[in-house]
């Protein structure tokens, strides 16, 4: 199974927006850009919402069949490890193997020595086409990189081998994720990480390195945009070189993760794609559920009343909801509007406050981040929430489609 050149991980917390998401991808196809849609959902999200990988597969297949979609689509076991991959094997054809927790754990000395010996040809002078600077890696630096990353990649290989054994002849796509760690990987580190991937015979089609800056949930990239652009460009060059040097799949590409919106870095990504002729995989998990809330607010009546109830509970359960996401949110709690204040708002005002339109005076990134991580509250409403979404399907779906197409796909690809 070969992943398409451009792919977009949409996520869908409550599994109600598959058709609306597909509509946005179809709109891109009608304008000449083919993008594979990838429904991604992690183990943590399944636990909170009370769903399973089988539910995501059912949503994806039903949306594709109902929409008569003939393009690429996949179901991603998002950020899985050996302890939970089993529940995804039968239902997914895309596996994001997360090994960030193993970075820094040292492999066996014999493994490190063998890796250094196998790659000594790249020491001193490492020529990577497209990089503005020459890279020099001493034998000691190579050993240091191996000590930091080799064990993590070996864990990725163990998980890949497990999936392969369970799926048998059924094909699937493999991604390795290194993004949920503290510091970005340097180009030389990424090059030798890919060397290890090849050595352990993991046929990855995407790799998600750590980039500079913060990718906070639901809001724009926070950091030095120029530095990100340089990192993405350099990493794209490294990936192309690794394909040649190590015989990795020829469609190997970078993946940009997190539940954030990435509006300020989309131009730089697009520029690199055009410059190097490479593909990309992007994930925006979680933003679809915010578009549902926006639609319910605009619908008014009981739907908006439910939204205000969700906000009131989220405000009151701030610590509980935010704690698991502390590293990927940046909320000024003192600036959050009180539930009593929000109760006085109309639905249009609430929608403007939540919608990610930085040019709108009412937009509030604090409120948006809080509600992004508050999907647990909506999940506790169960059928009440789902019925509200379905009863207002036209307006919620319109928001989902518009957000995905206008704010993500267009600036990236069109």
JORA-V527532 format. One record per backbone hydrogen bond with DSSP energy under -1.0 kcal/mol. CO is the residue of the C=O (numbers start at 0). NH is the residue of the N-H. If there is no record, write none. Layout:
BEGIN
[[CO;NH] [CO;NH]]
END
This chain:
BEGIN
[[4;279] [5;35] [6;281] [7;37] [8;283] [11;14] [16;20] [17;21] [18;22] [19;23] [20;24] [21;25] [22;26] [23;27] [24;28] [25;29] [27;32] [28;31] [35;7] [36;73] [37;9] [38;75] [40;77] [41;45] [42;46] [43;47] [44;48] [45;49] [45;50] [51;55] [52;56] [53;57] [54;58] [55;59] [56;60] [57;61] [58;62] [59;63] [60;64] [61;65] [62;66] [63;68] [71;36] [73;38] [74;92] [74;93] [75;40] [75;77] [76;95] [79;97] [80;83] [80;84] [84;87] [84;88] [87;90] [87;91] [92;172] [93;76] [94;174] [95;79] [96;176] [98;101] [99;102] [101;104] [107;111] [108;112] [109;113] [110;114] [111;115] [112;116] [113;117] [114;118] [118;121] [119;122] [122;124] [125;134] [127;130] [134;125] [136;123] [137;141] [138;142] [139;143] [140;144] [141;145] [142;146] [143;147] [144;148] [145;149] [147;103] [148;152] [149;153] [150;154] [151;155] [152;156] [153;157] [154;158] [155;159] [156;160] [157;161] [158;162] [159;163] [160;164] [161;165] [162;166] [163;167] [166;169] [172;94] [173;204] [173;205] [174;96] [175;207] [176;98] [178;180] [185;189] [186;190] [187;191] [188;192] [189;193] [190;194] [191;195] [192;196] [193;197] [194;198] [195;199] [196;201] [197;200] [201;203] [204;252] [205;175] [206;254] [207;177] [213;221] [215;218] [218;260] [221;213] [223;227] [224;228] [225;229] [226;230] [227;231] [228;232] [229;233] [230;234] [231;235] [232;236] [233;237] [234;238] [235;239] [236;240] [237;241] [238;242] [239;243] [240;244] [241;245] [242;246] [248;251] [252;206] [253;280] [255;282] [258;217] [261;264] [261;265] [264;268] [265;269] [266;270] [267;271] [268;272] [269;273] [270;274] [271;275] [272;276] [279;6] [280;255] [281;8] [283;286] [286;290] [287;291] [288;292] [289;293] [290;294] [291;295] [292;296] [293;297] [294;298] [295;299] [299;302] [300;304] [301;305] [302;306] [303;307] [304;308] [305;309] [306;310] [307;311] [308;312] [309;313] [310;314] [311;315] [312;316] [316;320] [317;321] [318;322] [321;324] [322;325] [324;327] [327;216] [330;332] [331;334] [332;335] [337;341] [338;342] [340;343] [341;344] [345;349] [346;350] [347;351] [348;352] [349;353] [350;354] [352;363] [354;356] [356;359] [363;367] [364;368] [365;369] [366;370] [367;371] [368;372] [373;376] [373;377] [374;378] [375;379] [378;381] [380;383] [381;385] [382;386] [383;387] [384;388] [385;389] [386;390] [389;392] [391;395] [392;396] [393;397] [394;398] [395;399] [396;400] [397;401] [398;402] [399;403] [400;404] [401;405] [402;406] [403;408] [404;409] [407;411] [408;412] [409;413]]
END
